[in-house]
Amino acid sequence: MSDTLRDQLLGLGFKPAAKPARPQKPAQVRDAAPQRDRGDKPKPGAPRPGSPRKGGKPSRTREDIDLAKAYAIRAQKEKDERIAAERARQEEARQRREARAKLEAFLRDRTLNDPEAEIARHFPYGGKIKRIHVNAAQLTALNAGELGVVQLNGRYLLVSAQDLAQAEALFAPSVALKVDPDAPAADDPYADPQYQVPDDLVW
């Protein structure tokens, strides 16, 4: 009778109830995961090759550690040497400034430059030929070693032999011309007036 009733209901236009959808099999879910070769399966607890250690840092060999220490020691040594060299340069510059200041104070009112002098006495200094103007008497005294020339603040100053010795003691690089009266004349070709270079000659 139920079949008859079912047939009657179908005949009146009723549709049979829809069947529930079947759930996906677990095997289909596993298929979505990436496949891995059986031989590549890592052992439990073993780190992968090339993977960082615990904490994200790559493993370092004893040789790498020793090399890093050697580089660090060398870098520190080079840094210390640079600092020491810079300190030495600064100390040398300070000493030079102090020596120049003492020399300037010492030579105040001791220079013998003649503003009316017209004779150019040339001499080598600092790898170049320099000159100072002197009068005839000063030229003779300069060539005899009784006078000398000191360079200070870009100027060439004529001083006595005694003051030249004191200037040399204060700051030796300032001595521009110191004539040895016992030296042969050939050692200083500029001492002879006949070899004086004319003032209008362009060097």
VOGU-3710 file (C-alpha; in Angstrom, 3 decimals, decimal comma):
1> msdtlrdqll> 0,000/0,000/0,000  2,889/2,324/0,665  4,028/1,766/-2,886  0,632/2,756/-4,118  0,610/5,858/-2,009  4,146/6,705/-3,258  3,020/6,181/-6,819  -0,006/8,362/-6,231  2,104/11,152/-4,783  4,521/10,973/-7,670
11> glgfkpaakp> 1,604/11,112/-10,014  0,327/14,270/-8,329  3,697/15,979/-9,027  5,593/15,417/-5,793  9,285/14,787/-6,275  11,201/12,237/-4,338  13,413/13,576/-1,520  17,046/14,390/-2,533  19,692/12,006/-1,239  22,302/13,538/1,121
21> arpqkpaqvr> 25,790/14,195/-0,387  28,480/11,737/0,570  31,492/13,160/2,532  34,923/13,163/0,819  37,152/10,261/1,554  40,252/10,954/3,738  42,417/9,657/0,918  41,395/12,626/-1,281  42,512/15,102/1,425  45,869/13,366/1,655
31> daapqrdrgd> 46,287/13,627/-2,095  46,218/17,443/-1,832  49,352/17,447/0,326  52,698/17,496/-1,513  54,158/14,075/-2,161  57,470/13,178/-0,629  59,803/10,463/-1,720  60,162/7,759/0,814  63,942/8,079/0,709  63,785/11,836/1,530
41> kpkpgaprpg> 61,836/11,423/4,712  64,002/12,857/7,517  64,463/11,008/10,735  62,608/12,393/13,729  64,682/15,077/15,502  67,383/15,242/12,807  67,937/18,689/11,207  67,635/19,001/7,460  70,866/19,419/5,468  71,772/23,105/5,193
51> sprkggkpsr> 69,011/24,144/7,574  69,855/26,535/10,415  70,317/25,219/13,901  68,028/25,927/16,771  67,738/29,689/17,180  68,113/30,441/13,441  71,972/30,504/13,317  73,820/28,297/10,820  76,268/25,791/12,192  79,920/26,961/12,240
61> tredidlaka> 82,977/24,808/12,138  85,988/25,226/14,420  87,983/26,501/11,421  85,398/29,230/10,722  85,502/30,347/14,359  89,329/30,492/14,414  89,373/32,448/11,135  86,816/34,918/12,451  88,896/35,440/15,600  92,036/36,027/13,505
71> yairaqkekd> 90,234/38,622/11,373  88,884/40,356/14,476  92,346/40,474/16,092  93,924/41,854/12,928  91,187/44,482/12,496  91,622/45,605/16,111  95,399/45,780/15,693  95,080/47,893/12,521  92,625/50,188/14,291  95,010/50,615/17,244
81> eriaaerarq> 97,889/51,388/14,855  95,815/54,021/13,040  94,835/55,637/16,339  98,465/55,628/17,540  99,688/57,125/14,252  97,034/59,850/14,384  97,977/60,685/17,974  101,646/60,866/16,984  100,805/63,254/14,105  98,733/65,436/16,393
91> eearqrrear> 101,493/65,493/19,007  104,096/66,381/16,380  101,883/69,171/15,016  101,392/70,509/18,548  105,123/70,507/19,198  105,795/72,290/15,910  103,230/74,975/16,730  104,762/75,527/20,144  108,291/75,629/18,694  107,265/78,185/16,052
101> akleaflrdr> 105,609/80,322/18,711  108,769/80,258/20,849  110,933/81,054/17,816  108,702/83,959/16,830  108,905/85,383/20,334  112,672/84,908/20,400  113,320/86,600/17,045  111,201/89,625/17,841  113,437/92,716/17,464  116,428/90,501/16,574
111> tlndpeaeia> 116,164/90,386/12,766  118,697/92,303/10,677  116,831/92,637/7,374  117,690/95,883/5,590  114,666/97,399/3,786  117,072/99,264/1,481  119,058/96,136/0,533  119,314/95,456/-3,199  121,601/92,426/-3,438  119,760/89,124/-3,843
121> rhfpyggkik> 121,468/86,266/-2,062  120,111/82,965/-3,372  120,209/79,693/-1,476  118,571/76,246/-1,669  115,826/75,546/0,857  112,991/73,029/0,847  114,018/71,651/-2,510  113,751/75,064/-4,194  115,973/78,090/-4,749  115,046/80,931/-2,388
131> rihvnaaqlt> 116,510/84,415/-1,955  116,945/87,166/0,580  117,961/90,760/-0,107  121,075/91,984/1,708  123,451/94,896/1,471  127,120/94,505/0,603  128,321/94,267/4,200  125,639/91,724/5,051  126,520/89,632/2,003  130,132/89,426/3,145
141> alnagelgvv> 129,120/88,543/6,690  126,574/86,006/5,457  129,118/84,252/3,252  131,585/84,238/6,173  129,078/82,486/8,433  128,680/85,499/10,701  125,008/85,819/9,715  122,332/83,290/8,853  118,798/83,069/7,451  115,741/81,785/9,281
151> qlngryllvs> 112,383/81,020/7,666  109,377/82,024/9,752  105,759/82,423/8,638  106,761/82,491/4,975  109,440/85,176/5,442  113,220/84,873/5,346  114,866/86,687/8,219  118,539/87,653/8,494  119,949/86,993/11,960  123,316/86,811/13,682
161> aqdlaqaeal> 125,163/83,501/13,947  124,409/83,343/17,677  120,683/83,875/17,104  120,774/81,339/14,266  122,169/78,727/16,662  119,401/79,509/19,162  116,775/79,327/16,415  118,139/75,933/15,384  117,838/74,722/18,974  114,232/75,932/19,181
171> fapsvalkvd> 113,064/74,726/15,776  115,687/73,167/13,479  113,520/73,137/10,293  113,404/76,947/10,422  117,114/77,285/9,543  117,140/78,218/5,858  120,783/79,214/5,349  123,717/78,403/7,593  127,094/78,935/5,976  130,110/77,004/7,164
181> pdapaaddpy> 133,061/79,397/6,728  135,495/76,450/6,572  133,610/74,709/3,763  135,014/74,932/0,187  133,463/77,661/-1,955  132,260/75,026/-4,415  129,812/73,745/-1,787  127,815/76,980/-2,059  127,985/78,370/-5,611  125,566/81,154/-4,689
191> adpqyqvpdd> 128,053/82,683/-2,242  130,126/84,260/-5,029  128,555/87,562/-6,185  129,505/86,852/-9,811  127,070/83,931/-9,780  124,173/85,940/-8,387  120,983/85,579/-10,412  119,538/88,889/-11,690  116,346/89,969/-9,940  114,479/90,335/-13,228
201> lvw> 115,131/86,705/-14,213  111,938/84,655/-14,259  112,403/81,344/-12,492
//
